[in-house]
């Protein structure tokens, strides 16, 4: 089962839109999230206990952007 949703991170004129693909297994357990910008994979995160952790960062996103993306993904599921 896949679910795709959009998030926006940043501040002021530096807002960045991303698409997030939630790859859950058949039982609804979250396995990982792939994050895309303009159709290109820029980040992959996966659950690590109650939090999400970075698996891959092919887009070279800075730590602040990664933290904002993770916060938005976590908020989407609260």
Protein Blocks (a to p, Z undefined) as FASTA:
>chain_A
ZZdddddedehjlcccddddddddfkopafbdcddeehiafbdcddehjbccdfbdckop
afklmmmmmmmmmmmmZZ
